[in-house]
Amino acid sequence: MKRLQLIREYVALQEKLVSAAVSKLSPGASEYDFEESLAAMTTIDDGTTWLAKAHGLGVMFTNPKSRTVVDAHIGFIDAPNVFDAWRLVQYCESTQRTNEDLKSWQETLEELTRNGTIEPHRRHERHYVMK
């Protein structure tokens, strides 16, 4: 399934970005302290540099060369593998994938939940994690 591959790709990239960003936080910092501690640039293990900007419910990482967007939810420190339909749509749009609308992603996530491939996140409604 193409969408399942996209989810795995997104989650793997988000986990790398979050890990790199969290490594720069002050000891004991929470996701709520993140905006003050966030470095403007985050470099992941492949040497790619990303811009990082904290916002209301998370951090938006943007690759300035490819324009790829990964918008991590605020709960990412505890669960860097959390995703939802809106974040997947943003990612797909930023990577020039077509026909990726919110409603169809929500339906896909519901189907993947029913078949046991993903599960709802314990703290955030309409957010999911891979099993």
C-alpha positions as CSV (number, residue, x, y, z in Angstrom):
1,M,0.0,0.0,0.0
2,K,1.5,3.3,-1.1
3,R,0.1,5.3,1.8
4,L,1.5,2.9,4.4
5,Q,4.9,3.4,2.8
6,L,4.4,7.2,3.0
7,I,3.5,6.9,6.7
8,R,6.6,4.9,7.4
9,E,8.8,7.4,5.4
10,Y,7.2,10.3,7.3
11,V,7.6,8.7,10.7
12,A,11.2,7.7,10.1
13,L,12.1,11.3,9.0
14,Q,10.1,12.9,11.9
15,E,11.9,10.6,14.4
16,K,15.3,11.7,13.1
17,L,14.4,15.4,13.2
18,V,12.9,15.2,16.7
19,S,15.9,13.2,18.0
20,A,18.3,15.8,16.6
21,A,16.3,18.7,18.0
22,V,15.7,17.1,21.4
23,S,19.5,16.4,21.8
24,K,19.9,20.2,21.8
25,L,17.4,20.8,24.6
26,S,18.4,21.7,28.2
27,P,18.3,18.7,30.5
28,G,14.8,18.2,31.9
29,A,13.1,20.3,29.3
30,S,9.6,19.4,28.2
31,E,7.8,20.0,24.9
32,Y,6.4,23.2,26.5
33,D,9.9,24.5,27.0
34,F,10.8,23.7,23.5
35,E,10.2,27.0,21.8
36,E,12.6,28.8,24.1
37,S,15.3,26.1,23.7
38,L,14.9,25.3,20.0
39,A,17.8,26.0,17.7
40,A,16.8,27.6,14.4
41,M,18.7,24.8,12.5
42,T,18.6,21.1,13.1
43,T,21.0,18.7,11.3
44,I,20.1,15.0,11.1
45,D,22.5,12.1,10.7
46,D,22.6,12.2,6.9
47,G,24.0,15.8,7.1
48,T,20.9,17.5,5.9
49,T,20.1,20.8,7.6
50,W,16.5,21.7,8.4
51,L,15.0,24.9,9.7
52,A,13.0,24.5,12.9
53,K,10.2,26.8,14.0
54,A,8.1,26.2,17.1
55,H,4.3,27.0,16.8
56,G,1.2,26.4,18.9
57,L,1.0,22.7,18.7
58,G,4.4,21.6,17.6
59,V,7.5,22.3,15.6
60,M,7.6,22.7,11.9
61,F,10.8,21.4,10.3
62,T,11.5,22.6,6.8
63,N,14.3,21.5,4.5
64,P,15.4,24.8,2.8
65,K,16.6,23.0,-0.3
66,S,13.8,20.5,-1.1
67,R,11.1,22.5,0.7
68,T,10.0,19.3,2.5
69,V,7.9,19.9,5.6
70,V,7.6,17.7,8.7
71,D,5.3,19.2,11.3
72,A,5.9,17.4,14.6
73,H,3.1,17.4,17.2
74,I,3.8,19.0,20.6
75,G,3.8,15.6,22.2
76,F,6.7,14.6,20.1
77,I,9.3,14.4,23.0
78,D,7.4,11.5,24.5
79,A,6.3,10.1,21.2
80,P,8.3,11.2,18.1
81,N,6.4,8.6,16.0
82,V,3.0,10.3,16.3
83,F,1.3,11.3,13.1
84,D,-2.1,12.5,12.0
85,A,-3.9,13.1,8.7
86,W,-3.1,16.8,8.5
87,R,0.6,16.3,9.0
88,L,0.7,13.6,6.4
89,V,-1.1,15.9,3.9
90,Q,1.4,18.7,4.6
91,Y,4.3,16.3,4.0
92,C,2.8,14.9,0.8
93,E,2.1,18.4,-0.5
94,S,5.7,19.5,0.3
95,T,7.2,16.5,-1.5
96,Q,5.1,17.2,-4.6
97,R,2.8,14.1,-4.2
98,T,-0.6,14.7,-5.7
99,N,-4.1,13.7,-4.8
100,E,-3.4,13.7,-1.1
101,D,-6.4,15.3,0.6
102,L,-7.3,15.4,4.3
103,K,-10.6,13.4,4.1
104,S,-9.0,10.5,2.2
105,W,-6.1,10.4,4.6
106,Q,-8.5,10.3,7.5
107,E,-10.3,7.4,5.9
108,T,-7.0,5.6,5.3
109,L,-5.9,6.0,8.9
110,E,-9.3,4.7,10.1
111,E,-8.9,1.7,7.8
112,L,-5.3,1.0,9.0
113,T,-6.6,1.3,12.6
114,R,-9.3,-1.3,11.9
115,N,-6.9,-3.7,10.4
116,G,-4.4,-3.3,13.2
117,T,-1.5,-1.7,11.3
118,I,-1.6,1.5,13.4
119,E,-3.2,2.4,16.7
120,P,-4.6,5.6,18.2
121,H,-2.1,7.5,20.3
122,R,-3.0,7.2,24.0
123,R,-3.1,11.0,24.7
124,H,-4.1,12.7,21.5
125,E,-7.4,12.2,19.7
126,R,-7.0,11.5,15.9
127,H,-3.3,11.0,16.3
128,Y,-1.8,7.6,15.6
129,V,1.4,5.5,16.0
130,M,2.7,2.5,14.1
131,K,2.2,-0.9,15.8
